[in-house]
Amino acid sequence: MLIDDTWTTGNHAQSASAALKAAGAGCVAIVVLGRHLNADYGDTASHVEQARLRRFSWDVCVLQRGAHG
């Protein structure tokens, strides 16, 4: 089981999952821990807005920034 606390993009969880699978893991389960973001802190509001503009797709590989082949 992989526990990830970076839920904004999923990149870390998917990258770690791919690494575990490449190392021989038969099955990888990911548990993502959410957190509250303070939009008034630093450039958090900008990061949140950028995340809202991205569309999630199972067909796009976060490791290679393109379609799965």
C-alpha positions as CSV (number, residue, x, y, z in Angstrom):
1,M,0.0,0.0,0.0
2,L,1.3,3.4,-1.0
3,I,0.2,6.4,1.1
4,D,0.5,9.8,-0.6
5,D,-0.1,13.3,0.9
6,T,0.2,15.2,-2.4
7,W,-3.2,15.1,-3.9
8,T,-3.1,18.2,-6.2
9,T,-1.8,16.4,-9.3
10,G,-1.4,12.7,-8.5
11,N,2.0,12.8,-10.1
12,H,3.9,11.5,-7.0
13,A,1.4,8.7,-6.4
14,Q,1.4,7.5,-10.0
15,S,5.2,7.8,-10.3
16,A,5.7,5.9,-7.1
17,S,3.1,3.3,-8.2
18,A,5.0,2.8,-11.5
19,A,8.3,2.4,-9.7
20,L,6.8,-0.2,-7.4
21,K,5.3,-2.1,-10.3
22,A,8.6,-1.9,-12.1
23,A,10.3,-3.4,-9.0
24,G,7.9,-6.4,-9.1
25,A,4.9,-5.3,-7.1
26,G,1.9,-7.4,-8.2
27,C,-0.7,-4.9,-7.0
28,V,-0.4,-1.3,-5.8
29,A,-3.1,0.4,-3.8
30,I,-2.9,4.2,-3.3
31,V,-4.5,6.0,-0.4
32,V,-4.4,9.8,-0.8
33,L,-4.7,12.0,2.3
34,G,-6.4,15.3,1.7
35,R,-5.7,18.6,3.4
36,H,-7.2,22.0,3.7
37,L,-5.5,24.8,1.7
38,N,-5.3,28.3,3.0
39,A,-5.8,30.5,-0.2
40,D,-4.4,33.5,1.6
41,Y,-1.0,31.8,2.2
42,G,1.8,32.5,-0.3
43,D,0.9,31.6,-3.9
44,T,-1.6,28.9,-2.9
45,A,-4.5,30.6,-4.7
46,S,-2.4,30.5,-7.9
47,H,-1.6,26.8,-7.5
48,V,-5.3,26.0,-6.9
49,E,-6.4,27.9,-10.0
50,Q,-3.8,26.1,-12.1
51,A,-5.0,22.8,-10.8
52,R,-8.6,23.6,-11.6
53,L,-7.6,24.3,-15.2
54,R,-6.0,20.9,-15.7
55,R,-8.3,18.0,-16.7
56,F,-7.6,14.5,-15.4
57,S,-7.5,11.7,-17.9
58,W,-6.6,8.1,-17.4
59,D,-5.2,8.2,-21.0
60,V,-2.5,10.7,-20.2
61,C,0.7,9.4,-18.6
62,V,2.1,11.6,-15.9
63,L,5.5,10.0,-16.3
64,Q,6.0,10.9,-19.9
65,R,3.5,13.8,-20.4
66,G,1.7,12.1,-23.3
67,A,-0.8,9.4,-24.2
68,H,-0.2,5.9,-23.1
69,G,1.3,3.8,-25.9
